[in-house]
Amino acid sequence: MSALGALLRPRSVAVVGASADMGKMTGRPVGYLQKYGFTGEIWPVNPRAESIAGLRCYPDVASLPGAPDAAIVLLGPDRAEAAVRDLAAKGCQAAIVLASGYGEANEEGARRQAALKEAAGGMRLLGPNTIGLVNLTDGMMLSATGALEVGALPAGRISVVSQSGGILGSLLSRAADRGIGFAKLVSTGNEADIDSSDMIEHLVEDEATDVIAVYMEGLRRPEAFKRAARRAAELGKPIVVYKVGRSDSGARAATSHTGALAGADRVYDALFRQYGVIRAESFTDLLDIPAALVPGRLMEGGRVAILTSTGGAGTLLADNCGLAGIEVPVPDEATTNRLAALLKEDPAAIGRNPVDVTLAGLRPDLFRGAIDALLDSPSYDAVMVVIGSSALATPDIVAGAILDCQARSGKPILAYVSPHAPHLVRLLNGKGIPAFATPESSASVLRALRRREAPPAAPASPEDPSVLAGLPSGNLNEAESKALFARFGVPVTREQAAPDAAGAEAAARALGGEVVLKILSRAIAHKSDLGGVKVGLTAEEVPAACAAMLERLRAAGAPAPEGFLVQERVRGGVEMILGFHRDPQLGPVLLLGSGGVAAELFQDTALRLLPVTRADAEAMVGELKAAALLRGYRGAAPADVPALIDAVMAFAAMAGAAGERLLEAEINPLFVLPEGQGARAVDGLAVLG
């Protein structure tokens, strides 16, 4: 048995610091193990008691009759370290430390936490600052949460991993009230050793777990999370994450537009989308969405039929579905005729969605017939039944009809309970019918039920430190940056660097036609902000423009540039931004969006974590509002999208090869020219560590 397996399904448990007073927090774990039917050995450890709850009590860990599979340590930080060291010496496989006052507190607490981890040696450690774990599948509780005081806790197929102990207790009590069952719940706390990715990886392989719900504050090991997400997708076990901490304040220190656009929370969004993880937008969703996923029925498209016996509630639900991007189309002709014959109504009156069966009352045959007709219809991917007040008196009729129809179809069938009726929500969920108390939750669930596939793993670009050989740390100037990009096949403008005005004039004559003049500086990232860019110059106009630029820089107190950059003028393309940003938590991120000087204003961007596939790059383009411009908006010529995709892949290969030294990189704008004419990087920036 693995250490995590022993922690979740131990045969013997040591409770270190157990109290004989079951009213105290330190008395709860022994009581909960007994209350919920743990059949293994329970070994309380307390030098001041001979027995606890009818069990022999041991004075210290060394006195235990053997090595426990798992232990829960109920001591304060001053004594927990010694207990952990003793447990490791005894041969315990895994221990839980509940106490707070460690890394979450201050620097001294962080030192205590490091010492605790060192004391554990090869023994796995959950916590500290955790409320423990609950295994409802096997009736095994290693927790002190007061949520275990509630009545019956139904076992189910959802497992929970939470970085907050309080949230674990909250979910337990809320789920019990809703009739939703859990398999395992684990609070990882400060994650001195075992972290959320460890637990997700383990629970993905758990036979009793079909869906994993995660309350996430951050990720310590993103690669392990990605690995677990891919495995979950292979096994058809959805992961639903409620991620807190949505502040983008960390982007303020970024040098490039990309750093400001790729805020921390948006990177998590990209991670979840890329690896097939469902993001819960509200705390309620963290219960509702997993409960709806447990039956294993997914929507093949985005169309729902709403069957209602109360018109207002049906309209309310339809409106929320529309806001969530779920279609509510009218029934096809065959389905309309079938409903009309069943309900003995005019097809013109019944051919609507929501389908109102108010006049049918609660006749089970009509109710079943209407549900069957909508489930059989090729126009719908799911059916949502609105339960009105008339069902309160006879809830079993409603539940029975839905269950009968559910057994005859593979499509999702769900219920929105319009009146305040917690008992009805609990009844339906308990019978395996996902039921929700608000139209907003119902719509969120439908959106989450749409079938999604995690993309295939992208091969990582091999790192090649030589590509940055000879380049300085800090900002590269534009010429250096674009030369780096061009080495990997990113198309750049024809251009020449010049040390002074005379050299710039000569470069302009060599290029011919109108040119763009820029200051060349490692110290100035955004040249246009200081008047360091001039478009549409002839060679004769270049010297005066150089002098004017230098004067503006002096007036602004800006450093003198290294020289000037003269480049061909590019016209007639769609301006895009293509960037790279190294997120401090999740690693390398690729950004594509609407570019130019208003890139941050429009905020029209798509993100992916590296490495990426060509399918990822194509999907990024499709997510943008600018996709309409690229396709040819209002009669304009379509842009060369394949060339844009080529540029994205070349830029991604550059970022992968550059490795850890590359902190930020950006092309803004990247001109995507009309179809067949390619793309050109017009401006560029790279920042090296």
C-alpha positions in Angstrom: 0.0 0.0 0.0 1.3 3.5 -0.9 1.7 6.1 1.8 -1.3 8.1 0.5 -3.3 4.8 0.3 -2.4 4.1 3.9 -3.5 7.6 4.9 -6.9 7.3 3.2 -7.5 3.7 4.1 -5.4 2.8 7.2 -5.7 -0.5 9.0 -4.4 1.1 12.2 -4.5 4.8 13.4 -2.6 6.5 16.2 -4.3 9.6 17.7 -1.5 11.5 19.3 -2.8 14.0 21.9 -6.2 12.4 22.2 -8.5 13.7 24.9 -11.0 11.7 27.0 -13.3 14.7 26.8 -15.3 14.2 23.5 -16.5 17.7 23.7 -13.0 19.1 23.0 -11.6 19.3 19.6 -8.8 16.9 20.6 -11.5 14.4 21.7 -13.4 14.4 18.4 -11.1 12.2 16.1 -11.5 9.1 18.3 -15.2 9.7 18.6 -15.6 10.2 14.9 -13.6 7.0 14.0 -16.0 5.1 16.3 -19.1 6.9 15.2 -18.6 6.3 11.5 -17.7 2.6 11.9 -13.9 2.4 11.4 -13.1 -1.3 11.8 -9.3 -1.0 12.2 -7.2 -0.5 15.3 -7.4 2.9 17.1 -4.5 3.7 19.4 -5.0 6.9 21.5 -1.8 8.4 22.8 -2.0 10.4 26.0 0.3 10.0 29.1 -2.4 11.2 31.5 -5.1 8.7 30.6 -5.3 4.9 30.8 -8.3 4.6 28.5 -10.3 6.8 26.1 -13.7 5.8 24.8 -13.2 2.2 25.9 -9.8 2.0 24.1 -6.5 1.4 25.8 -4.5 4.6 25.9 -0.7 4.6 25.4 1.7 7.0 27.2 3.8 7.8 24.1 4.4 6.8 20.5 7.2 4.4 21.4 4.7 2.4 23.5 2.4 1.6 20.6 1.9 -2.1 19.9 3.2 -1.6 16.3 3.8 0.9 13.5 0.5 2.6 12.7 -0.5 3.0 9.0 -1.6 6.6 9.7 -1.6 9.0 12.6 -3.3 12.3 13.5 -1.3 14.7 15.7 -3.5 16.9 17.9 -0.6 18.7 19.7 0.5 22.3 19.4 3.5 23.4 17.5 5.7 23.2 20.6 5.2 19.4 20.8 4.1 18.4 17.4 7.7 18.2 16.0 8.8 15.6 18.6 5.6 13.5 18.0 6.2 13.5 14.2 9.8 12.4 14.7 8.7 9.6 17.0 6.0 8.4 14.5 8.6 8.4 11.7 11.0 6.3 13.9 8.1 3.9 14.7 7.6 3.3 11.0 4.3 5.2 10.5 3.6 5.7 6.8 1.8 9.0 7.0 0.8 11.6 9.6 -1.6 14.5 9.8 -0.7 17.6 11.8 -3.6 19.9 12.6 -1.9 22.7 14.5 -1.6 26.2 13.0 1.2 28.7 13.7 3.5 27.5 10.9 4.2 28.8 7.5 1.0 30.7 7.3 1.9 32.8 10.4 5.3 34.4 10.1 9.0 33.7 9.4 9.4 31.8 12.7 6.4 29.7 11.8 8.0 29.0 8.4 11.2 27.8 10.2 9.0 25.5 12.4 7.3 24.1 9.4 10.7 23.3 7.8 11.8 21.6 11.0 8.5 19.6 11.1 9.1 18.4 7.5 12.7 17.4 8.4 11.4 15.5 11.5 9.0 13.5 9.3 12.0 12.1 7.3 10.6 9.5 4.9 7.1 9.6 6.4 4.5 11.5 4.4 3.0 14.5 6.1 -0.4 16.1 5.6 -0.6 19.7 6.8 0.2 21.4 9.1 -2.7 23.8 9.6 -5.2 21.3 8.2 -8.5 19.9 9.5 -7.6 16.4 8.2 -9.4 14.1 5.9 -12.7 12.3 5.6 -13.2 9.0 3.8 -17.0 8.3 3.5 -16.5 5.4 1.2 -14.9 3.4 3.9 -16.2 5.1 7.0 -12.8 6.4 8.0 -12.5 9.9 9.6 -9.1 11.4 10.5 -10.5 14.9 11.1 -11.6 17.3 13.9 -14.1 19.2 11.8 -17.4 19.9 13.6 -19.2 19.2 10.3 -19.0 15.6 11.2 -21.5 16.3 14.0 -24.3 16.6 11.5 -26.7 13.8 10.8 -26.2 11.2 8.1 -23.5 12.0 5.6 -24.3 10.1 2.3 -21.4 8.4 0.6 -21.1 9.3 -3.1 -18.7 9.5 -6.1 -17.3 13.0 -5.6 -13.9 13.5 -3.9 -12.8 16.9 -2.7 -9.3 18.4 -2.3 -9.2 21.7 -0.5 -6.3 23.9 0.5 -8.6 25.3 3.3 -9.8 23.2 6.2 -12.8 25.4 6.8 -14.0 25.0 3.2 -13.9 21.2 3.6 -16.3 21.5 6.6 -18.5 23.9 4.7 -18.8 21.6 1.7 -19.5 18.6 3.9 -22.5 20.3 5.7 -23.8 21.9 2.5 -23.7 18.6 0.6 -25.5 16.8 3.4 -28.3 19.4 3.2 -28.5 18.9 -0.6 -28.4 15.1 -0.6 -25.1 15.1 -2.4 -22.7 12.3 -1.4 -18.9 12.4 -1.2 -16.2 9.7 -1.5 -13.2 11.4 0.1 -12.4 14.9 1.3 -8.9 16.0 2.1 -7.6 19.3 3.5 -4.0 19.8 2.4 -3.4 22.9 4.6 0.1 24.4 4.4 1.3 21.6 2.2 4.7 21.2 3.9 4.8 17.8 2.1 1.6 16.4 0.6 0.1 19.0 -1.7 -3.1 19.2 -3.7 -1.5 17.8 -6.8 -0.4 14.7 -4.9 -3.9 14.1 -3.7 -5.5 14.8 -7.1 -3.1 12.3 -8.7 -4.0 9.7 -6.1 -7.8 10.2 -6.2 -7.8 10.1 -10.0 -6.9 6.4 -9.7 -9.5 5.8 -6.8 -12.2 3.4 -7.9 -14.8 5.1 -5.7 -14.2 8.5 -7.3 -15.8 9.7 -10.5 -15.4 13.4 -10.1 -12.8 15.5 -8.3 -13.7 18.9 -6.8 -10.8 21.2 -5.9 -10.8 24.4 -3.8 -7.5 26.0 -4.9 -5.6 29.0 -3.6 -2.5 28.2 -5.8 -0.3 25.5 -7.2 3.1 24.5 -5.9 3.7 21.9 -8.6 2.0 22.8 -11.8 3.6 20.0 -13.8 2.1 17.4 -11.4 -1.3 19.1 -11.7 -1.0 18.9 -15.5 -0.1 15.2 -15.3 -3.1 14.5 -13.1 -5.4 16.5 -15.3 -4.3 14.5 -18.4 -4.8 11.2 -16.6 -8.2 12.3 -15.4 -9.2 13.1 -19.0 -7.9 9.7 -20.1 -10.1 8.0 -17.4 -13.1 10.2 -18.0 -13.0 11.7 -14.5 -13.8 15.4 -14.6 -11.8 17.9 -12.4 -13.8 20.9 -11.2 -11.8 23.7 -9.7 -12.9 26.8 -7.7 -9.8 29.1 -7.8 -9.7 32.0 -5.4 -7.2 34.9 -5.4 -8.1 36.6 -8.7 -5.9 39.7 -8.2 -3.8 40.8 -11.2 -1.6 43.1 -9.0 1.5 41.1 -9.9 1.2 42.3 -13.5 2.0 45.9 -12.5 5.8 45.3 -12.5 5.8 43.8 -16.0 8.0 45.4 -18.7 5.9 44.4 -21.7 2.3 44.7 -22.6 2.1 40.9 -22.4 3.0 41.0 -18.7 0.1 43.3 -18.0 -2.3 41.4 -20.1 -1.4 37.9 -18.8 -2.6 38.5 -15.2 -2.1 35.6 -12.8 -5.8 34.6 -12.7 -6.0 34.6 -16.5 -3.1 32.2 -16.6 -5.0 29.8 -14.4 -7.9 30.2 -16.8 -5.6 29.2 -19.6 -4.2 26.2 -17.7 -7.7 24.9 -16.9 -8.9 25.3 -20.5 -5.8 23.7 -22.0 -6.0 20.6 -19.7 -9.7 20.0 -19.8 -10.4 21.2 -16.3 -13.8 22.8 -15.5 -13.6 26.1 -13.6 -16.4 26.8 -11.1 -17.2 30.5 -11.3 -19.0 30.5 -7.9 -18.7 28.5 -4.7 -22.1 27.1 -5.3 -20.8 25.7 -8.6 -18.2 23.7 -6.7 -21.1 21.4 -5.4 -23.5 21.7 -8.3 -21.3 21.0 -11.2 -19.6 17.8 -9.7 -23.1 16.5 -8.7 -24.3 16.9 -12.2 -21.2 15.2 -13.6 -21.4 12.1 -11.5 -24.1 10.4 -13.7 -21.6 10.5 -16.5 -24.0 12.1 -19.0 -22.5 14.9 -21.1 -24.1 17.2 -23.7 -22.9 16.6 -27.2 -23.8 20.1 -28.1 -25.2 23.2 -26.5 -28.9 22.9 -26.9 -31.4 22.4 -24.0 -35.1 21.7 -23.8 -36.9 23.3 -20.8 -40.0 21.5 -19.6 -42.0 23.6 -17.2 -45.3 23.7 -15.4 -44.8 27.3 -14.3 -44.3 29.8 -17.1 -42.3 32.5 -15.2 -39.7 30.0 -13.8 -39.3 28.6 -17.3 -38.7 32.0 -18.8 -36.2 32.9 -16.0 -34.3 29.7 -16.7 -34.3 30.3 -20.4 -32.9 33.8 -19.9 -30.0 32.5 -17.7 -29.2 29.8 -20.3 -28.9 32.4 -22.9 -26.5 34.4 -20.8 -24.4 31.2 -20.2 -24.2 30.6 -24.0 -26.7 27.6 -23.9 -29.1 27.5 -26.8 -32.9 27.2 -26.1 -34.2 26.4 -29.6 -37.8 25.7 -30.5 -38.7 22.0 -31.0 -38.4 20.5 -34.5 -41.7 19.7 -36.3 -41.8 16.0 -35.5 -41.2 16.7 -31.8 -43.8 19.5 -31.8 -46.4 17.2 -33.4 -45.6 14.4 -30.8 -46.1 16.9 -27.9 -49.3 18.3 -29.4 -50.8 14.8 -29.8 -49.8 13.9 -26.3 -51.1 17.0 -24.6 -54.0 17.4 -27.0 -53.1 21.0 -27.9 -52.6 22.9 -31.1 -49.1 22.5 -32.5 -48.8 26.2 -32.9 -49.3 26.6 -29.2 -47.0 23.9 -28.1 -44.1 24.5 -30.5 -42.1 26.7 -28.1 -39.2 26.4 -25.7 -39.7 26.4 -22.7 -42.4 23.8 -23.3 -45.2 24.6 -20.9 -47.3 21.6 -19.6 -49.2 23.6 -17.0 -52.5 22.3 -18.2 -51.4 18.7 -18.0 -51.3 19.0 -14.2 -49.3 16.2 -12.5 -50.5 13.3 -14.6 -47.5 10.9 -14.6 -48.3 9.6 -18.1 -48.3 13.0 -19.7 -45.2 14.1 -17.7 -43.3 11.0 -18.8 -44.4 11.3 -22.3 -43.3 15.0 -22.6 -39.9 14.2 -21.1 -39.4 11.2 -23.5 -40.4 13.3 -26.5 -37.8 16.0 -25.7 -35.1 13.4 -24.9 -35.8 11.6 -28.2 -35.6 14.9 -30.1 -32.5 15.4 -32.3 -32.9 19.1 -31.5 -31.8 18.8 -27.9 -28.7 17.7 -26.1 -30.2 17.8 -22.6 -33.5 18.3 -20.8 -34.1 20.6 -17.8 -37.3 20.0 -15.9 -38.6 22.9 -13.9 -40.3 21.8 -10.7 -43.0 24.1 -9.6 -45.0 24.5 -6.4 -47.6 22.0 -7.5 -45.0 19.3 -7.1 -44.5 19.9 -3.4 -47.4 17.8 -2.4 -46.4 14.8 -4.5 -42.7 14.9 -5.0 -42.4 11.2 -5.7 -44.5 11.4 -8.8 -42.1 14.0 -10.3 -39.0 12.1 -9.2 -40.4 8.8 -10.4 -41.2 10.2 -13.9 -37.8 11.7 -14.3 -36.1 8.5 -13.2 -38.1 6.4 -15.6 -37.2 8.6 -18.5 -33.6 8.9 -17.4 -33.2 5.1 -17.7 -34.3 5.2 -21.3 -31.9 7.9 -22.6 -28.2 8.7 -22.4 -28.8 12.5 -22.4 -28.5 14.6 -19.3 -31.8 15.2 -17.5 -31.8 17.7 -14.7 -34.2 19.6 -12.4 -34.5 23.2 -11.4 -36.6 23.5 -8.2 -38.4 26.8 -8.5 -40.0 27.1 -5.0 -37.8 27.1 -1.8 -38.0 23.4 -1.2 -34.7 22.0 0.2 -36.3 18.7 0.9 -37.2 18.3 -2.7 -33.7 19.2 -3.9 -32.4 16.7 -1.4 -34.8 14.0 -2.5 -34.0 14.4 -6.2 -30.2 14.5 -5.7 -30.5 11.4 -3.4 -32.2 9.5 -6.3 -29.5 10.5 -8.7 -31.3 13.4 -10.4 -29.1 16.5 -10.4 -31.3 19.2 -8.9 -30.6 22.9 -8.3 -32.3 25.7 -6.4 -31.4 28.7 -8.6 -31.7 29.4 -12.4 -28.1 30.7 -12.4 -26.8 27.4 -11.0 -28.8 25.4 -13.5 -27.4 27.4 -16.4 -23.8 27.1 -15.1 -24.2 23.4 -14.8 -25.5 23.0 -18.3 -22.4 25.0 -19.6 -20.1 22.6 -17.7 -21.8 19.5 -19.1 -20.7 20.3 -22.6 -18.3 17.6 -23.7 -14.7 18.7 -23.8 -11.5 16.9 -24.7 -8.1 17.7 -23.3 -5.8 18.3 -26.2 -2.9 15.9 -26.9 0.3 16.7 -25.1 2.6 19.0 -27.0 6.2 18.1 -27.4 8.4 20.5 -25.5 11.1 22.5 -27.4 14.5 21.3 -26.4 16.3 24.0 -24.5 19.4 25.5 -26.3 21.2 28.0 -24.1 23.4 28.9 -27.1 20.6 30.9 -28.7 21.1 33.5 -26.0 24.9 33.4 -26.0 26.5 36.8 -26.0 23.3 38.6 -25.2 23.2 40.8 -22.1 20.8 40.5 -19.1 17.9 42.9 -19.0 16.0 44.4 -21.9 17.3 43.7 -25.4 16.9 46.5 -28.0 14.5 46.0 -30.9 17.1 44.9 -33.4 18.6 42.3 -31.0 15.1 41.0 -30.0 13.9 40.6 -33.6 17.2 38.9 -34.6 16.5 36.4 -31.9 12.9 35.8 -33.1 14.0 35.5 -36.8 16.4 32.7 -35.9 13.4 30.5 -35.2 11.5 31.5 -38.4 9.4 34.4 -37.1 9.1 36.7 -40.2 10.4 40.2 -39.4 10.5 43.5 -41.4 13.5 44.4 -43.6 15.5 46.8 -41.5 18.9 48.2 -40.6 20.4 49.6 -37.4 22.4 52.8 -37.6 24.6 54.6 -35.0 23.7 58.1 -36.0 21.5 60.3 -38.2 23.9 59.9 -41.2 23.8 56.2 -40.9 20.0 56.2 -40.6 19.7 58.3 -43.8 21.9 55.8 -45.7 19.9 52.9 -44.4 16.6 54.6 -45.6 18.1 55.0 -49.1 19.2 51.4 -49.1 15.7 50.2 -48.2 13.9 52.5 -50.6 10.5 54.1 -50.4 8.9 55.3 -47.2 10.4 54.0 -44.0 9.8 53.9 -40.3 12.4 55.5 -38.0 12.8 54.4 -34.4 15.2 55.0 -31.6 17.2 52.0 -30.7 17.5 51.5 -26.9 17.7 48.8 -24.4 16.6 51.2 -21.7 13.3 52.4 -23.4 10.8 49.6 -23.8 7.8 51.7 -25.1 9.4 54.0 -27.7 6.2 55.6 -29.0 5.4 56.9 -25.5 8.5 59.2 -25.8 8.0 60.2 -29.4 10.7 57.6 -30.5 8.8 56.3 -33.5 8.1 58.2 -36.8 6.2 56.5 -39.7 6.2 57.3 -43.4 9.5 59.2 -43.8 11.6 59.6 -47.0 15.3 59.3 -46.8 15.7 63.1 -47.0 13.4 63.6 -43.9 15.3 61.1 -41.7 18.2 63.3 -40.4 15.8 66.0 -39.1 13.5 63.3 -37.6 16.6 61.8 -35.8 17.5 65.2 -34.3 13.9 65.8 -33.2 13.8 62.4 -31.5 17.1 63.1 -29.6 15.8 66.4 -28.4 12.5 64.9 -27.1 14.5 62.3 -25.2 16.7 65.0 -23.6 13.7 67.0 -22.7 12.1 64.0 -21.0 15.2 63.1 -19.1 15.5 59.8 -20.9 18.8 58.0 -21.5 20.5 58.5 -24.8 19.8 55.7 -27.3 22.3 53.3 -28.8 21.3 54.5 -32.2 18.4 54.3 -34.6 16.5 51.5 -36.4 15.3 52.1 -39.9 12.7 49.6 -41.3 10.5 49.1 -44.3 6.9 50.5 -43.9 4.3 47.7 -43.7 0.7 48.5 -44.7 -2.6 46.8 -45.0 -2.5 44.2 -42.3 -4.4 43.3 -39.1 -2.3 44.3 -36.1 -1.8 41.5 -33.5 0.2 41.1 -30.3 2.2 37.9 -29.8 3.9 37.6 -26.4 5.6 35.4 -23.9 5.5 35.8 -20.1 7.0 33.7 -17.3 4.3 33.4 -14.6 5.9 33.0 -11.2 3.6 30.2 -10.2 2.7 28.4 -13.5 5.7 29.0 -15.7 5.9 30.0 -19.4 2.8 31.5 -21.0 2.1 32.4 -24.6 -0.3 35.3 -25.4 -2.0 36.2 -28.7 -4.3 39.1 -29.1 -5.4 42.3 -30.8 -2.2 44.4 -31.0 -1.0 47.9 -31.6 -0.9 50.9 -29.2 -4.4 49.9 -27.7 -3.5 46.3 -26.9 -4.0 46.9 -23.1 -7.2 48.9 -23.8 -9.0 46.3 -25.8 -7.9 43.3 -23.6 -8.7 40.9 -26.5 -6.3 38.1 -25.8 -6.0 34.3 -25.5 -3.4 32.5 -23.4 -1.9 29.1 -23.4 0.9 27.5 -21.3 3.9 26.2 -23.1 4.4 23.9 -24.8 1.6 24.3 -27.4 0.4 22.4 -30.4 -0.7 23.9 -33.7 -4.3 23.1 -32.6 -3.7 25.2 -29.5 -2.6 28.1 -31.7 -5.6 27.7 -34.0 -7.9 27.7 -31.0 -6.3 30.9 -29.6 -7.1 32.7 -32.8 -10.7 31.4 -32.7 -11.2 32.8 -29.1 -10.4 36.4 -30.1 -12.8 39.1 -31.2 -10.2 40.0 -33.7 -10.9 36.7 -35.4 -13.7 38.5 -37.3 -11.1 40.9 -38.7 -8.8 38.1 -39.7 -11.6 36.4 -41.5 -12.4 39.5 -43.5 -14.8 41.9 -41.8 -17.4 43.8 -43.8 -16.0 43.0 -47.2 -12.3 43.4 -46.2 -9.9 40.8 -47.6 -9.2 37.8 -45.3 -5.9 37.9 -43.6 -3.2 35.2 -43.9 -4.2 33.2 -40.8 -2.0 30.2 -41.7 1.0 32.6 -41.7 -0.1 33.9 -38.3 -0.2 30.4 -36.9 3.2 29.7 -38.3 4.5 32.8 -36.5 2.9 31.7 -33.3 4.5 28.3 -33.5 7.9 29.7 -34.4 7.7 32.2 -31.5 6.7 29.4 -29.1 9.7 27.3 -30.3 12.0 30.3 -29.6 10.6 30.7 -26.0 11.0 27.0 -25.3 14.6 26.9 -26.6 15.6 30.1 -24.7 14.8 28.4 -21.4 14.8 30.1 -18.0 16.8 33.1 -19.1 14.0 34.4 -21.2 11.7 36.3 -18.8 9.5 38.2 -21.3 9.2 38.6 -25.0 6.8 40.4 -27.3 6.0 41.3 -30.9 3.7 44.3 -31.0 2.4 44.8 -33.6 2.6 41.6 -35.6 1.1 42.6 -39.0 -1.0 39.8 -40.5 -1.2 40.7 -44.2 -3.9 39.8 -46.7 -4.3 36.1 -47.6 -1.1 34.7 -49.2 1.1 37.6 -48.2 2.4 36.4 -44.9 3.0 38.2 -41.6 5.6 40.6 -40.4 7.0 41.4 -36.9 7.1 45.2 -36.9 8.3 45.7 -33.3 9.8 43.4 -30.8 11.1 43.2 -27.2 12.8 40.5 -25.2 13.9 40.6 -21.5 16.6 38.2 -20.3 17.6 37.2 -16.8 
